Structures are given as C-alpha cells and as structure tokens.
Amino acid sequence: MSESSASSSSNAPLLDAFYNGLFHPVREYRRISERPTNALLLEGGAFILLTSAMAPVVGALWEGGNPRALLWEVPLNTVIGALIWLAMGGILSMLAYAFTGESRLRAFLILSALSTLPWWLMGPLVLLKNGLGAVGDSVGVLAGLFIWLWSALLFCLAVGVAFRLSLERTLVVLAAPFAFAGVALCWALGFISRLSQLLF
C-alpha cells in the first residue's frame, strides 16, 4: 500500500481500517495518533460495539449454547463492552497523564478499539473448528491463543503510541491498575478484619 493511500485511510471504508489496523498497525497507529478525529472515534466505537456483540454469538457457536439466550446476551454484552472501553480509557489516560502531563483520551480510545480487530477472526475460526471435528478442538485452542496474543500486543502498542510512552513506561501504565487493585483489596480486607475485631 502506498503512502498516499495510507494518508487517506481516515476517510476509507471500514475494510481499509480493518486491513491497516491488523497488518500495518505501527504506521496506522502513529498516523491516527497525530490526528485523532471525531470521525475516527465513531469508527472505533463501531468496532467496539461489533466486537462486543459478536462475542456471545461466537461463544454459543463454540460451545453449542442456547441460541435463545443471545436475545439478551448480545445487547447486554454490547453495553458492558462499551462501558469497559470508556472506563479503561479514562483510567489509563489518568495514569498516562502522570508521565506525560497531557491527556490523549480520544487517541487512546480509537487505537484501543483497533486493537480488538483480531477478535473478528474468531467467526471464521469457529466455522473452521466445527468443520474439522475432533482435530478442530486443538486447532481452535491454538488459533484462539494466537488471536488473544495478537490483540494483547496491539493493545500495548495502542497505549505506547497514543500516550507517546517508552516501552518501560507503557508496561508501568499497564501494570499500575492491577497493583492499585491489589493494594485496595488488601486495604479493604485489613479494614474489615480490624473492624470485626473491634465489634466482636
């Protein structure tokens, strides 16, 4: 793909964004990070909604679940996925602000939405798994692990590019929520234990 076509991909169809986000992520992420427009934000929101809505459908096909449950699982999962996307963006933006002194929430939301694109391959993977029979189980597990790792690497890239962080600071920002959650849990357990001693 030429540079001219890459520079105009912000106005390209979703198929171009899908291709560039999967196979040219570094170039695409850097380009988007320079000009994170509202149109791209809406496009990223569409990616999140589609990915979230697709997840219970893929799960039902993978495990042979009840199709009727999809009537409430699909909309519920879509809402939860959108809320998690926004909450995660807010939390990581605040953490990155401590390192950079600037908030780049819109850029991160767009890039983190693009990092979910490998999960769209789960649909064809389910069909392949079901078509291969017993061998499909092993192939499905390995391919699913590869898709998860691919998406995780794209998410790390999204954090680093969106907030203009080095690799070390990117890892710190990603690890910080888990560290804070662990400290908060220990604090809560200690508080409950101390309170129970005082009351009982």
C-alpha positions as CSV (number, residue, x, y, z in Angstrom):
1,M,0.0,0.0,0.0
2,S,1.4,3.4,-0.9
3,E,1.9,6.3,1.5
4,S,-0.8,8.3,-0.3
5,S,-3.4,5.7,0.2
6,A,-2.4,5.3,3.8
7,S,-2.7,9.0,4.5
8,S,-6.2,9.0,3.2
9,S,-7.4,5.9,5.1
10,S,-9.1,8.1,7.7
11,N,-11.8,8.6,5.0
12,A,-11.6,5.0,3.7
13,P,-14.2,2.3,4.2
14,L,-14.2,0.1,7.3
15,L,-12.5,-2.6,5.3
16,D,-9.4,-0.4,4.8
17,A,-9.3,0.4,8.5
18,F,-9.6,-3.3,9.3
19,Y,-6.7,-4.2,7.0
20,N,-4.4,-1.4,8.1
21,G,-5.2,-2.0,11.8
22,L,-4.3,-5.7,11.5
23,F,-1.3,-5.7,9.1
24,H,0.2,-2.2,9.3
25,P,-0.5,-1.4,13.0
26,V,2.6,0.7,13.7
27,R,2.2,3.0,10.7
28,E,-1.6,3.2,11.2
29,Y,-1.5,3.9,14.9
30,R,1.1,6.6,14.5
31,R,-0.9,8.2,11.7
32,I,-4.2,8.2,13.7
33,S,-2.4,9.4,16.9
34,E,-1.3,12.6,15.1
35,R,-4.9,13.4,14.1
36,P,-7.5,11.6,16.3
37,T,-10.6,13.0,14.7
38,N,-14.2,12.5,15.9
39,A,-15.0,10.5,12.8
40,L,-12.3,8.0,13.8
41,L,-13.6,7.9,17.3
42,L,-17.1,7.0,16.0
43,E,-15.4,4.4,13.8
44,G,-13.6,3.0,16.9
45,G,-16.9,2.9,18.8
46,A,-18.4,0.9,16.0
47,F,-15.6,-1.6,16.2
48,I,-16.1,-2.0,20.0
49,L,-19.9,-2.4,19.6
50,L,-19.5,-5.0,16.9
51,T,-16.8,-6.9,18.8
52,S,-18.8,-6.9,22.0
53,A,-22.0,-8.0,20.1
54,M,-20.1,-10.8,18.3
55,A,-18.6,-12.3,21.5
56,P,-21.7,-14.1,22.8
57,V,-22.5,-15.4,19.3
58,V,-19.1,-16.8,18.9
59,G,-19.3,-18.3,22.4
60,A,-22.6,-20.0,21.6
61,L,-21.3,-21.5,18.3
62,W,-18.0,-22.6,20.0
63,E,-19.7,-24.3,23.0
64,G,-23.1,-25.1,21.4
65,G,-25.0,-22.9,23.8
66,N,-28.7,-21.9,23.8
67,P,-29.4,-19.6,20.8
68,R,-32.4,-18.0,22.7
69,A,-30.0,-16.7,25.4
70,L,-28.4,-14.5,22.7
71,L,-31.6,-12.3,22.7
72,W,-30.4,-10.8,26.0
73,E,-26.7,-11.7,25.9
74,V,-25.9,-9.7,22.8
75,P,-27.4,-6.3,23.9
76,L,-26.1,-6.8,27.4
77,N,-22.6,-7.7,26.3
78,T,-22.6,-4.7,23.8
79,V,-23.4,-2.2,26.6
80,I,-20.9,-3.8,29.0
81,G,-18.2,-3.7,26.3
82,A,-18.8,-0.1,25.6
83,L,-18.7,0.9,29.3
84,I,-15.5,-1.1,29.9
85,W,-13.9,0.6,26.8
86,L,-14.7,4.1,28.2
87,A,-13.8,3.3,31.8
88,M,-10.5,1.7,30.7
89,G,-9.7,4.7,28.6
90,G,-10.4,7.1,31.5
91,I,-8.2,5.1,33.9
92,L,-5.3,4.7,31.6
93,S,-5.5,8.3,30.5
94,M,-5.2,9.5,34.1
95,L,-2.2,7.2,34.7
96,A,-0.5,8.3,31.5
97,Y,-1.1,11.9,32.4
98,A,1.2,11.4,35.4
99,F,4.0,10.6,33.0
100,T,3.3,13.0,30.1
101,G,1.3,15.9,31.6
102,E,-1.2,15.6,28.8
103,S,-4.4,13.7,28.3
104,R,-4.8,11.9,25.0
105,L,-8.1,10.1,25.7
106,R,-9.5,10.3,22.2
107,A,-6.4,8.9,20.6
108,F,-6.3,6.1,23.0
109,L,-9.9,5.2,22.6
110,I,-9.5,5.0,18.9
111,L,-6.3,2.9,19.0
112,S,-7.6,0.6,21.7
113,A,-10.7,-0.1,19.6
114,L,-8.5,-1.0,16.7
115,S,-6.6,-3.4,19.0
116,T,-9.7,-5.6,19.2
117,L,-9.8,-6.3,15.5
118,P,-8.1,-9.7,15.7
119,W,-11.1,-10.9,17.6
120,W,-13.2,-10.5,14.4
121,L,-11.3,-13.5,13.1
122,M,-13.0,-15.7,15.7
123,G,-16.0,-16.0,13.5
124,P,-14.2,-17.8,10.7
125,L,-12.2,-19.7,13.3
126,V,-15.4,-21.2,14.8
127,L,-16.5,-22.4,11.4
128,L,-13.1,-24.0,10.9
129,K,-13.2,-25.6,14.3
130,N,-16.6,-27.1,13.8
131,G,-15.7,-28.3,10.3
132,L,-12.6,-30.1,11.4
133,G,-14.3,-32.2,14.1
134,A,-12.0,-33.6,16.8
135,V,-8.9,-32.0,15.3
136,G,-10.7,-28.7,15.3
137,D,-10.6,-28.5,19.1
138,S,-6.8,-28.4,19.1
139,V,-6.6,-26.1,16.1
140,G,-9.2,-23.8,17.7
141,V,-7.4,-23.6,21.0
142,L,-4.0,-22.7,19.4
143,A,-5.6,-20.2,17.0
144,G,-7.6,-18.6,19.8
145,L,-4.4,-18.2,21.9
146,F,-2.7,-16.7,18.9
147,I,-5.6,-14.2,18.4
148,W,-5.5,-13.3,22.1
149,L,-1.8,-12.7,22.0
150,W,-2.1,-10.6,18.8
151,S,-4.8,-8.4,20.3
152,A,-2.8,-8.0,23.5
153,L,0.3,-6.9,21.6
154,L,-1.8,-4.4,19.6
155,F,-3.3,-3.1,22.8
156,C,0.2,-2.5,24.3
157,L,1.1,-0.7,21.0
158,A,-2.0,1.4,21.3
159,V,-1.1,2.5,24.8
160,G,2.5,3.4,23.9
161,V,1.6,5.2,20.7
162,A,-1.5,7.1,22.0
163,F,0.3,8.4,25.1
164,R,3.8,8.7,23.5
165,L,5.4,6.5,26.1
166,S,8.5,4.4,26.0
167,L,8.3,0.6,26.4
168,E,9.2,0.8,30.1
169,R,6.5,3.4,30.9
170,T,4.0,1.6,28.8
171,L,4.5,-1.5,30.9
172,V,4.2,0.6,34.1
173,V,0.9,2.1,33.0
174,L,-0.5,-1.3,32.1
175,A,0.6,-2.9,35.4
176,A,-0.5,0.0,37.6
177,P,-4.2,-0.8,37.7
178,F,-3.5,-4.3,38.8
179,A,-1.2,-3.0,41.5
180,F,-3.7,-0.5,42.7
181,A,-6.4,-3.1,42.7
182,G,-4.2,-5.4,44.8
183,V,-3.5,-2.6,47.3
184,A,-7.1,-1.6,47.5
185,L,-8.1,-5.3,48.1
186,C,-5.5,-5.7,50.9
187,W,-6.7,-2.4,52.4
188,A,-10.3,-3.4,52.4
189,L,-9.5,-6.8,53.9
190,G,-7.4,-5.2,56.6
191,F,-10.2,-2.7,57.4
192,I,-12.8,-5.4,57.6
193,S,-10.6,-7.6,59.8
194,R,-9.8,-4.6,62.1
195,L,-13.5,-3.7,62.3
196,S,-14.6,-7.2,63.1
197,Q,-12.0,-7.3,66.0
198,L,-13.4,-4.1,67.4
199,L,-17.1,-5.2,67.1
200,F,-16.7,-8.8,68.1
